[in-house]
Amino acid sequence: MRYAILLFTLFLGASFAQEALSPAQSKALYEKADRALNDAWTAAKQALSESEFNALKESQRAWVEHRDYLARSPQYTGAATQGELSLNAPEYFEAAAGLAEMRTAWLQGLIRSAADDSLTGVWTDSYGGRIDVVEREGHLHFIMECVRGPTSHIGGLAGIAVWNETIGWFTDKGRDKDKTAETNLSFALRGRKLEVIGANTGYYHGARAYFDGAYVKVQVLNAKAQAKVGNAAKTGELPEQ
């Protein structure tokens, strides 16, 4: 199973097997995903103000570089080759398609309906980070997970953040008596983005698996999923996948 599929599973909770595709099928998969991404881009251009869209263009350029960095990596794609993959390699097309699907969901979340203002849901940053959030009585119950880079540095943290209107704060102080450095996460809601900044988070992730990012809501959480988040947040223990 490709890393792109693993990431998509992490983000949206999908569970399926990836059959080997022919070169033509891989290219067709990429072209379909690219069309959907372009449609989401056009919708964003129509929905956002000029200044917002100009900022998004800078973000999109950075994401395209990130996509090609990962999708051309033999470590990320599992390709049996040395050096960067060509932009016509089937493995590149498959990986790039999976990454494009995640970015499409992010763009769609960025311009989602104003009627959907609850923070409860699945949030992603389109760079390998996901947060499942349940907003309840002045608190954010959350499960945060990430897979970063071609070598799949992973991380995970569950907890409860104090939430006040647009700002939240999490601390793990007192959770583990043997842990000396306090870990903090700040949450700031800016428009449709939930911006996360962490301090001393290395205890919960690999060397490069940072939690920081600009997340947008891409999916609702049903009652069962909300209960799962609530239980994990209270205990601090990540649920099994």
C-alpha positions in Angstrom: 0.0 0.0 0.0 1.4 3.4 -1.0 2.3 6.0 1.6 -0.2 8.3 -0.2 -3.0 5.8 0.5 -1.8 5.5 4.1 -2.0 9.2 4.5 -5.4 9.4 3.0 -6.5 6.7 5.4 -5.1 8.7 8.3 -6.9 11.8 7.1 -10.4 10.7 6.2 -10.7 7.3 7.9 -10.9 5.3 4.6 -10.0 1.6 4.7 -9.3 -0.1 1.4 -6.7 -2.2 -0.4 -4.6 -0.7 -3.2 -4.3 -3.0 -6.2 -1.4 -2.6 -8.6 -2.2 -0.3 -11.4 -1.0 -0.2 -14.9 1.0 2.9 -16.1 -2.1 4.0 -18.0 -4.4 3.5 -15.0 -1.9 5.4 -12.8 -1.9 8.4 -15.2 -5.7 8.3 -15.4 -5.9 8.3 -11.6 -3.7 11.3 -11.4 -5.5 13.2 -14.1 -8.8 12.7 -12.4 -7.4 13.9 -9.1 -5.8 16.9 -10.8 -9.1 17.9 -12.4 -10.9 17.7 -9.0 -8.1 19.8 -7.5 -8.4 22.4 -10.3 -12.2 22.6 -9.7 -11.6 23.2 -6.0 -9.1 25.9 -6.9 -11.5 27.6 -9.2 -14.2 27.5 -6.5 -11.8 29.0 -4.0 -10.9 31.8 -6.4 -14.5 32.7 -6.7 -15.3 32.5 -3.0 -12.3 34.3 -1.5 -11.4 38.0 -1.5 -8.5 39.2 -3.6 -6.2 39.4 -0.7 -7.2 36.0 0.6 -6.7 34.4 -2.8 -3.3 36.0 -3.2 -2.2 34.5 0.1 -3.6 31.2 -1.0 -1.6 31.3 -4.2 1.6 31.5 -2.1 0.4 28.5 0.0 -0.5 26.5 -3.1 2.9 27.0 -4.7 4.5 25.7 -1.5 2.2 22.7 -1.5 3.0 21.9 -5.1 6.7 21.7 -4.2 5.8 19.5 -1.2 3.7 17.2 -3.4 6.5 16.7 -6.0 9.1 16.3 -3.3 7.1 13.4 -1.8 5.7 11.9 -4.9 9.2 11.7 -6.6 10.7 10.1 -3.5 11.4 6.3 -3.8 11.1 6.1 0.0 7.7 7.6 0.0 6.3 5.8 -3.0 8.0 2.4 -2.5 9.5 2.5 -6.0 12.4 0.1 -6.6 14.7 2.8 -7.9 17.5 5.1 -6.9 17.2 8.9 -7.1 14.1 11.0 -7.8 11.3 9.5 -9.9 10.5 11.2 -13.2 7.2 13.1 -13.5 6.0 10.4 -15.8 6.6 7.5 -13.5 3.5 5.4 -12.5 4.6 5.6 -8.9 4.7 9.4 -9.1 1.2 9.5 -10.6 -0.2 7.3 -7.9 1.4 9.2 -5.0 0.6 12.6 -6.5 -3.0 11.6 -7.0 -3.4 10.7 -3.3 -1.8 13.9 -2.2 -4.0 15.9 -4.6 -7.1 14.3 -3.1 -6.1 15.5 0.4 -5.3 19.0 -0.9 -8.7 19.1 -2.7 -10.5 18.3 0.6 -8.5 21.1 2.3 -9.4 23.7 -0.3 -13.1 22.6 -0.1 -12.9 22.9 3.7 -11.4 26.4 3.4 -14.6 27.7 1.7 -17.2 25.4 3.4 -20.6 26.8 4.2 -20.8 29.5 6.9 -23.7 27.5 8.4 -21.1 24.8 9.4 -19.5 26.7 12.3 -19.1 23.9 14.8 -15.5 23.0 15.5 -16.5 19.4 15.9 -15.2 17.4 13.0 -12.1 16.2 11.2 -9.5 18.8 10.4 -6.4 18.4 8.2 -3.5 20.6 7.0 -2.9 18.7 3.7 0.7 18.1 4.7 0.1 14.9 6.7 -1.6 16.2 9.8 -5.1 15.4 11.1 -7.1 16.5 14.2 -10.3 14.9 15.3 -12.1 17.6 17.4 -15.1 17.6 19.6 -16.1 21.0 21.0 -17.9 20.8 24.3 -18.6 23.2 27.2 -15.6 25.5 26.7 -13.2 22.7 25.8 -11.8 21.0 22.7 -11.4 17.3 23.1 -9.0 16.2 20.4 -6.9 13.4 18.8 -4.0 14.7 16.8 -2.0 12.5 14.4 0.5 13.1 11.7 2.7 11.4 9.2 5.4 13.7 7.9 8.0 13.4 5.1 9.1 10.6 2.9 10.4 8.5 5.7 7.0 8.6 7.5 7.9 10.2 10.8 4.7 9.8 12.9 3.2 11.4 15.9 0.1 11.4 18.0 -1.4 13.2 21.0 -4.8 13.1 22.6 -6.0 15.6 25.2 -8.4 18.4 26.3 -7.7 22.0 25.5 -9.4 24.9 27.2 -11.3 26.9 24.6 -12.4 30.5 24.7 -14.2 31.8 21.6 -11.3 31.6 19.1 -8.3 30.6 21.2 -7.5 27.3 22.9 -4.7 26.0 25.1 -3.5 22.5 26.0 -1.0 21.4 28.6 0.1 17.9 29.6 1.4 19.2 33.0 0.9 16.5 35.6 0.0 13.8 33.1 3.3 11.8 33.4 5.3 12.2 36.6 8.5 11.1 34.8 8.2 13.7 32.0 10.1 16.8 33.0 9.3 19.2 30.1 5.7 20.5 29.9 4.1 20.2 26.4 1.8 22.9 25.2 -0.4 23.4 22.1 -2.1 26.6 21.2 -5.1 26.7 18.9 -6.2 29.8 17.1 -9.3 30.0 14.9 -8.8 32.4 12.0 -11.6 32.3 9.5 -11.9 28.7 8.4 -8.4 27.8 9.6 -7.5 26.3 13.0 -3.8 27.3 13.4 -1.8 25.1 15.8 1.5 25.8 17.4 3.3 23.4 19.7 6.0 23.7 22.4 8.1 20.8 23.6 6.0 18.3 21.6 8.9 15.9 20.7 7.8 13.5 23.4 4.8 12.6 21.3 6.3 12.3 17.8 9.3 11.4 15.6 12.1 13.8 14.8 10.3 15.7 12.1 6.6 14.9 12.8 5.6 18.4 14.0 2.0 19.1 14.9 2.1 22.8 13.8 0.0 23.7 10.8 -3.0 25.5 9.4 -5.9 23.0 9.6 -9.3 23.2 8.0 -12.5 21.1 8.7 -13.0 18.5 6.0 -15.5 16.0 7.5 -18.1 15.7 10.2 -17.8 13.2 13.1 -20.7 10.9 13.9 -21.7 10.1 17.4 -19.6 7.0 17.6 -16.5 8.9 16.4 -17.2 11.7 18.9 -17.3 9.2 21.7 -14.0 7.8 20.6 -12.4 11.2 20.7 -13.9 12.0 24.1 -12.6 8.8 25.6 -9.1 9.3 24.2 -9.0 12.9 25.2 -9.8 12.1 28.8 -7.3 9.2 29.1 -4.6 10.7 26.9 -4.3 7.3 25.2 -4.5 7.2 21.4 -7.1 4.6 20.1 -6.0 1.7 18.0 -6.4 2.3 14.3 
